[in-house]
Amino acid sequence: MKHLRRAFFVALVVQLMSVAMLPTADARVPRPDDDPFYAAPADLAAYSNGVVTRSRPIALYGLNLPVSAWQVQYRSTDPLGRPVAGMTTVMVPNAPWPGPGARPLLSYQIAEDSLGTRCAPSFALSGGFDVSGINTLIDTAFMAEALRRGWAVVTSDYEGPQSRFLDGVNSGRGVLDGIRAARILAPDGVGPASPVGAWGYSGGAFATLWAAQLQPTYAPDVQFAGITAGGVPLNWPAIAEGADGGAQAGLSMLVLLAVAKNNPNAAISNLLNERGRTMLAEDSTACGSDLIMKYAGARVDDFAAQPDLLSHPEFLAATEPHELGAAAPVAPMYLYHSTTDNVAPVAGFTDLLGKYCARGANISFVNSMLPGHNPTAVGEAPGAMSFLADRFAGAPIAPGCQGR
């Protein structure tokens, strides 16, 4: 375990160092909004959820790697019941699955954290990297380890074509229909018998657990062997309050902008002053990384027409439906969170555990002593990976909620 953890740290450091060496976006890879491949087909409504509408092979990161990869467009359904064209990236190592059984399929959710499609994982994974793709680059180490084990990986742009950050139902459906599309594509060794797992950290954990909660009703055909998630964002007002005025104040702005963008008919935009309305106009398609750099040290109330916007009833009413915990996933879960998380307060994680466990969920959980949000993403990853490997191998689980 110690050697595996060290390998994760080394891999992540290498990925972070490579940020400085990569050029800006490859001009040969158009951004999604400019790429006809992303456009919804005219007959999209005729397709069932998860059905593939088109696909194309890609060179992962634009490099010659021992991995076959495809961009896959599929039909999904947004929270208002409208058909939308989802996009996912499917990756399979160029080596036969040694077995036994079918090749496992891991749905890996990157923390998309964006308001625009240039921040989507599919753009970075196809070689269109710029600063907007930093979250995808950082998560490369974890996806690479899954591929090294011989697993297939599906990574969806779960925010959808409208980049709906902080929309639980939209994110969960995007994940589930992406899995369906990967199984229909059926790359080497992947088929109906493939055990399916899901994993995400931070914003990726939000999408992962929403998918797990929705699975029994929205996608009963998708049976999860296991779910792993860490750094789970709960209590969005508290997350925004915690970041407000600090180095990560852009996270507060991201939450505020997402709430206003996702609820255009609500009164959220009426709570903004002139400066706030300017921010909404300028940054409605920004990536989280853009906002972190732009708004360091800023305060939400500087953009508000009245004080304490983050505790205003309109703001609370807009975020509450997207909090996790209304239903418990039926799949066994491995959940982990730092007790000193500086982004997602641990109190929210403790509350979610209580709700899931009271509803009969089977959970192995870790209250990690690692310091803070980002170190825990790396340091606790080996445990998450081992849990998935055991589920794919059919190992029995301990029922109920068990602390590790």
C-alpha positions as CSV (number, residue, x, y, z in Angstrom):
1,M,0.0,0.0,0.0
2,K,2.9,2.4,0.8
3,H,4.5,1.9,-2.6
4,L,1.2,2.3,-4.4
5,R,0.5,5.6,-2.5
6,R,4.0,6.8,-3.4
7,A,3.3,6.0,-7.1
8,F,0.1,8.0,-7.0
9,F,2.0,11.0,-5.6
10,V,4.8,10.7,-8.2
11,A,2.3,10.4,-11.0
12,L,0.4,13.4,-9.9
13,V,3.5,15.5,-9.5
14,V,4.5,14.6,-13.0
15,Q,1.1,15.6,-14.3
16,L,1.3,19.0,-12.5
17,M,4.8,19.7,-13.8
18,S,3.6,19.0,-17.3
19,V,1.1,21.8,-17.1
20,A,3.9,24.3,-17.5
21,M,5.4,22.5,-20.5
22,L,2.2,22.0,-22.5
23,P,1.4,24.5,-25.2
24,T,-2.0,26.3,-25.4
25,A,-4.9,24.5,-27.0
26,D,-4.0,22.7,-30.2
27,A,-5.4,24.8,-33.0
28,R,-6.3,21.7,-34.9
29,V,-8.8,20.7,-32.2
30,P,-11.8,23.0,-32.3
31,R,-13.5,23.9,-29.1
32,P,-16.8,22.0,-28.6
33,D,-19.0,25.0,-29.4
34,D,-17.2,25.3,-32.8
35,D,-17.1,21.6,-33.6
36,P,-20.0,20.2,-35.6
37,F,-19.4,16.8,-34.1
38,Y,-20.9,18.1,-30.8
39,A,-24.0,19.5,-32.4
40,A,-27.2,17.6,-31.6
41,P,-28.7,15.6,-34.5
42,A,-32.0,16.8,-35.8
43,D,-33.7,13.5,-34.8
44,L,-32.2,13.4,-31.3
45,A,-35.6,12.9,-29.6
46,A,-36.1,9.7,-31.6
47,Y,-33.3,8.0,-29.7
48,S,-33.5,6.4,-26.3
49,N,-31.4,7.5,-23.3
50,G,-27.8,6.4,-23.7
51,V,-28.1,5.4,-27.3
52,V,-25.0,6.4,-29.4
53,T,-25.8,9.0,-32.0
54,R,-22.2,9.3,-33.4
55,S,-18.7,8.3,-32.5
56,R,-15.1,8.9,-33.7
57,P,-11.7,7.6,-32.7
58,I,-9.3,10.1,-31.1
59,A,-5.6,10.1,-30.1
60,L,-5.8,10.5,-26.3
61,Y,-4.3,14.0,-25.5
62,G,-3.2,14.1,-29.1
63,L,-0.4,11.6,-28.3
64,N,0.6,8.2,-29.5
65,L,-0.3,6.2,-26.4
66,P,-1.1,2.5,-25.9
67,V,-4.7,3.3,-25.4
68,S,-7.6,3.2,-27.9
69,A,-10.0,6.1,-27.3
70,W,-13.2,7.4,-28.8
71,Q,-15.4,10.5,-28.4
72,V,-19.0,9.3,-28.2
73,Q,-22.2,11.4,-28.5
74,Y,-25.3,10.0,-26.9
75,R,-28.8,11.0,-26.1
76,S,-29.6,12.0,-22.6
77,T,-32.6,13.8,-20.9
78,D,-32.2,17.1,-19.0
79,P,-34.1,17.8,-15.7
80,L,-37.0,19.4,-17.7
81,G,-37.5,16.2,-19.7
82,R,-35.9,17.6,-22.9
83,P,-33.5,15.5,-25.0
84,V,-29.9,16.7,-24.9
85,A,-26.8,15.5,-26.8
86,G,-24.3,14.2,-24.2
87,M,-20.6,13.6,-24.9
88,T,-18.3,11.1,-23.4
89,T,-14.8,9.7,-23.9
90,V,-14.2,6.0,-23.8
91,M,-10.7,4.6,-23.3
92,V,-9.5,1.0,-23.5
93,P,-5.9,-0.2,-23.0
94,N,-4.4,-1.8,-26.1
95,A,-3.9,-5.2,-24.5
96,P,-6.3,-8.1,-24.1
97,W,-8.2,-8.3,-20.8
98,P,-6.6,-11.3,-19.0
99,G,-9.8,-12.1,-17.2
100,P,-11.5,-13.9,-15.7
101,G,-14.9,-12.6,-16.9
102,A,-15.5,-9.5,-18.9
103,R,-13.3,-6.4,-18.9
104,P,-14.4,-4.0,-16.1
105,L,-15.8,-0.6,-17.0
106,L,-15.0,2.3,-14.7
107,S,-17.0,5.5,-15.0
108,Y,-14.6,8.2,-13.8
109,Q,-16.0,11.6,-13.1
110,I,-13.6,14.5,-13.4
111,A,-14.4,17.7,-11.5
112,E,-15.7,19.6,-14.5
113,D,-16.4,22.7,-12.3
114,S,-17.3,24.8,-15.3
115,L,-19.8,27.1,-17.0
116,G,-18.6,26.5,-20.5
117,T,-17.9,23.6,-22.8
118,R,-14.3,24.5,-23.4
119,C,-13.7,23.2,-19.8
120,A,-15.3,19.8,-20.6
121,P,-13.1,16.7,-20.2
122,S,-13.7,15.6,-23.8
123,F,-11.9,18.7,-25.2
124,A,-8.8,18.2,-23.1
125,L,-8.7,14.4,-23.6
126,S,-8.8,14.9,-27.4
127,G,-5.7,17.0,-27.3
128,G,-7.3,20.4,-27.0
129,F,-5.6,21.3,-23.7
130,D,-5.3,24.8,-22.4
131,V,-5.6,26.2,-18.8
132,S,-9.3,25.3,-18.9
133,G,-8.4,21.6,-18.9
134,I,-6.3,21.6,-15.7
135,N,-8.8,19.4,-13.8
136,T,-8.7,16.8,-16.5
137,L,-4.9,16.8,-16.5
138,I,-4.7,16.5,-12.7
139,D,-7.0,13.4,-12.8
140,T,-4.9,11.7,-15.5
141,A,-2.9,9.8,-12.9
142,F,-6.1,8.1,-11.6
143,M,-7.5,7.2,-15.0
144,A,-4.0,6.0,-16.1
145,E,-3.9,3.6,-13.1
146,A,-7.3,2.2,-14.0
147,L,-6.1,1.6,-17.6
148,R,-2.9,0.1,-16.3
149,R,-5.0,-2.5,-14.5
150,G,-6.7,-3.3,-17.8
151,W,-10.0,-1.6,-17.1
152,A,-11.9,0.4,-19.6
153,V,-12.7,4.0,-18.6
154,V,-15.6,6.2,-19.6
155,T,-15.4,9.9,-18.7
156,S,-18.5,11.9,-19.5
157,D,-19.0,15.6,-19.9
158,Y,-21.8,15.2,-17.4
159,E,-22.7,18.9,-17.1
160,G,-24.1,18.5,-20.6
161,P,-24.1,20.9,-23.6
162,Q,-25.3,23.8,-21.4
163,S,-22.5,23.2,-18.8
164,R,-24.9,23.1,-15.9
165,F,-22.5,23.1,-12.9
166,L,-24.3,22.3,-9.6
167,D,-27.3,20.5,-11.2
168,G,-27.6,17.2,-9.5
169,V,-30.2,15.5,-11.7
170,N,-28.5,16.7,-14.9
171,S,-25.1,15.4,-13.7
172,G,-26.4,12.1,-12.6
173,R,-28.2,11.4,-15.8
174,G,-25.2,12.5,-17.8
175,V,-23.1,9.9,-16.0
176,L,-25.6,7.1,-16.3
177,D,-26.3,7.6,-20.0
178,G,-22.5,7.9,-20.7
179,I,-22.1,4.4,-19.2
180,R,-25.0,3.1,-21.4
181,A,-23.3,4.6,-24.5
182,A,-19.9,3.0,-23.6
183,R,-21.6,-0.4,-23.3
184,I,-23.3,0.1,-26.7
185,L,-20.0,1.1,-28.2
186,A,-18.6,-2.1,-26.7
187,P,-14.9,-1.6,-27.2
188,D,-12.5,-4.5,-26.8
189,G,-13.6,-6.8,-24.0
190,V,-16.5,-4.5,-22.8
191,G,-20.0,-5.9,-22.9
192,P,-23.2,-6.5,-21.0
193,A,-21.3,-8.8,-18.5
194,S,-18.7,-6.1,-17.7
195,P,-18.8,-5.1,-14.0
196,V,-19.4,-1.4,-13.8
197,G,-17.9,0.9,-11.2
198,A,-17.9,4.7,-10.6
199,W,-15.4,7.0,-9.0
200,G,-15.1,10.8,-8.6
201,Y,-13.5,13.3,-6.2
202,S,-14.9,16.7,-5.2
203,G,-17.1,17.9,-8.1
204,G,-16.6,14.5,-9.6
205,A,-17.9,12.9,-6.4
206,F,-21.0,15.1,-6.7
207,A,-21.8,13.7,-10.1
208,T,-20.9,10.1,-9.1
209,L,-23.2,10.1,-6.1
210,W,-26.0,11.7,-7.9
211,A,-25.7,9.0,-10.6
212,A,-25.7,6.3,-7.8
213,Q,-28.8,7.9,-6.2
214,L,-30.7,8.1,-9.5
215,Q,-29.7,4.7,-10.9
216,P,-32.5,2.5,-9.5
217,T,-35.2,4.7,-11.1
218,Y,-33.5,6.3,-14.1
219,A,-31.2,3.5,-15.2
220,P,-32.1,0.2,-13.6
221,D,-30.2,-1.5,-16.5
222,V,-26.9,0.0,-15.1
223,Q,-25.9,-2.1,-12.1
224,F,-23.0,-0.8,-10.2
225,A,-20.6,-3.3,-8.7
226,G,-19.1,-0.5,-6.5
227,I,-19.0,3.3,-6.0
228,T,-16.1,5.3,-4.7
229,A,-16.2,9.0,-3.9
230,G,-14.1,11.5,-1.9
231,G,-14.0,15.2,-0.9
232,V,-17.8,15.2,-1.3
233,P,-19.3,18.7,-1.7
234,L,-22.3,19.0,0.7
235,N,-24.1,22.2,1.8
236,W,-23.3,24.5,-1.1
237,P,-24.0,27.7,0.8
238,A,-21.4,26.6,3.5
239,I,-18.9,25.8,0.7
240,A,-19.4,29.3,-0.8
241,E,-19.2,31.0,2.6
242,G,-16.0,29.2,3.4
243,A,-14.3,30.3,0.2
244,D,-15.7,33.8,0.2
245,G,-13.0,36.5,0.6
246,G,-10.1,34.1,0.4
247,A,-7.7,32.8,-2.1
248,Q,-10.4,30.5,-3.5
249,A,-13.1,33.1,-3.6
250,G,-13.6,32.2,-7.3
251,L,-15.3,29.1,-6.0
252,S,-17.9,31.3,-4.4
253,M,-18.4,33.1,-7.6
254,L,-18.7,29.8,-9.5
255,V,-21.5,28.7,-7.2
256,L,-23.3,32.0,-7.5
257,L,-23.0,32.2,-11.3
258,A,-24.1,28.6,-11.7
259,V,-27.2,29.2,-9.5
260,A,-28.1,32.3,-11.5
261,K,-27.4,30.6,-14.9
262,N,-29.3,27.4,-14.1
263,N,-32.3,29.3,-12.7
264,P,-32.9,32.2,-15.2
265,N,-36.6,32.5,-14.2
266,A,-35.8,32.8,-10.5
267,A,-35.0,36.0,-8.6
268,I,-31.3,35.3,-8.2
269,S,-30.1,37.8,-10.8
270,N,-32.3,40.4,-9.1
271,L,-30.2,40.0,-6.0
272,L,-27.1,41.3,-7.9
273,N,-26.0,44.9,-8.2
274,E,-24.6,46.4,-11.3
275,R,-21.1,44.9,-10.7
276,G,-22.8,41.5,-10.2
277,R,-24.8,41.8,-13.4
278,T,-21.6,42.6,-15.2
279,M,-19.9,39.6,-13.8
280,L,-22.8,37.4,-14.9
281,A,-22.5,38.8,-18.4
282,E,-18.8,38.4,-18.6
283,D,-18.3,35.1,-16.9
284,S,-21.3,33.0,-17.8
285,T,-19.1,30.6,-19.7
286,A,-16.0,30.7,-17.5
287,C,-14.1,27.7,-16.1
288,G,-13.6,27.3,-12.4
289,S,-9.9,27.8,-13.0
290,D,-10.6,31.2,-14.7
291,L,-12.7,32.4,-11.7
292,I,-10.1,31.3,-9.1
293,M,-7.5,33.4,-10.8
294,K,-9.8,36.4,-11.5
295,Y,-11.6,36.7,-8.1
296,A,-9.0,35.8,-5.5
297,G,-9.9,37.8,-2.3
298,A,-13.3,39.0,-3.6
299,R,-16.5,38.9,-1.6
300,V,-19.9,37.9,-2.9
301,D,-21.5,40.8,-1.2
302,D,-19.4,43.2,-3.3
303,F,-21.6,41.9,-6.2
304,A,-24.9,41.9,-4.3
305,A,-27.7,44.4,-4.1
306,Q,-28.2,43.5,-0.4
307,P,-26.0,42.0,2.3
308,D,-25.6,38.3,3.1
309,L,-26.6,37.0,-0.3
310,L,-25.3,33.5,0.4
311,S,-27.9,33.1,3.2
312,H,-30.7,34.8,1.3
313,P,-33.9,32.5,1.0
314,E,-33.8,32.7,-2.8
315,F,-30.2,31.5,-2.9
316,L,-30.9,28.7,-0.3
317,A,-34.0,27.6,-2.2
318,A,-32.0,27.4,-5.5
319,T,-29.2,25.2,-4.0
320,E,-31.2,22.9,-1.7
321,P,-32.6,20.6,-4.4
322,H,-29.1,19.8,-5.5
323,E,-27.9,18.6,-2.1
324,L,-27.1,14.8,-1.9
325,G,-28.8,12.5,0.5
326,A,-32.4,12.4,-0.5
327,A,-32.0,8.7,-1.4
328,A,-29.3,6.1,-0.6
329,P,-27.5,4.3,-3.4
330,V,-28.0,0.6,-3.5
331,A,-24.5,-0.2,-4.6
332,P,-21.7,-0.7,-2.0
333,M,-19.7,2.4,-1.5
334,Y,-16.3,3.6,-0.3
335,L,-16.4,7.2,0.8
336,Y,-13.5,9.3,2.1
337,H,-13.1,12.8,3.3
338,S,-10.5,14.8,5.2
339,T,-11.4,15.9,8.7
340,T,-9.7,19.2,7.9
341,D,-11.1,19.7,4.4
342,N,-10.6,23.3,3.4
343,V,-13.0,23.3,0.5
344,A,-15.9,21.0,1.4
345,P,-16.5,21.2,5.2
346,V,-16.4,17.7,6.9
347,A,-19.7,18.4,8.7
348,G,-21.5,18.0,5.3
349,F,-19.8,14.6,4.8
350,T,-20.8,13.5,8.3
351,D,-24.4,14.5,7.7
352,L,-24.4,12.6,4.4
353,L,-23.1,9.4,6.0
354,G,-25.8,9.7,8.6
355,K,-28.5,9.9,5.9
356,Y,-27.1,7.1,3.8
357,C,-26.6,4.8,6.7
358,A,-30.1,5.4,8.1
359,R,-31.5,4.3,4.8
360,G,-29.6,1.0,4.9
361,A,-26.6,1.8,2.6
362,N,-23.5,-0.4,2.6
363,I,-20.6,1.9,3.2
364,S,-16.9,1.7,4.0
365,F,-15.9,5.2,5.0
366,V,-12.7,7.0,5.9
367,N,-12.4,10.1,8.0
368,S,-9.0,10.9,6.7
369,M,-6.3,12.6,8.8
370,L,-4.6,13.9,5.7
371,P,-4.5,17.7,5.8
372,G,-6.9,19.3,3.4
373,H,-8.9,18.8,0.2
374,N,-6.2,18.3,-2.4
375,P,-3.7,16.1,-0.5
376,T,-6.6,13.7,0.4
377,A,-7.5,13.3,-3.2
378,V,-4.1,11.7,-3.8
379,G,-3.3,10.1,-0.4
380,E,-6.6,8.2,-0.2
381,A,-6.9,7.2,-3.8
382,P,-5.2,3.8,-3.3
383,G,-7.9,2.7,-0.9
384,A,-10.6,3.8,-3.4
385,M,-8.9,1.9,-6.2
386,S,-8.5,-1.2,-4.1
387,F,-12.2,-1.1,-3.2
388,L,-13.1,-1.0,-6.8
389,A,-10.7,-3.9,-7.7
390,D,-12.3,-6.0,-5.0
391,R,-15.8,-5.3,-6.3
392,F,-14.8,-6.1,-9.8
393,A,-13.4,-9.4,-8.6
394,G,-16.6,-10.2,-6.8
395,A,-15.2,-10.1,-3.3
396,P,-17.9,-10.0,-0.6
397,I,-18.7,-6.8,1.3
398,A,-19.2,-6.0,4.9
399,P,-22.9,-5.0,5.3
400,G,-23.9,-1.8,6.9
401,C,-21.6,1.2,7.6
402,Q,-18.0,0.5,8.6
403,G,-15.4,3.0,9.4
404,R,-11.8,2.3,8.4
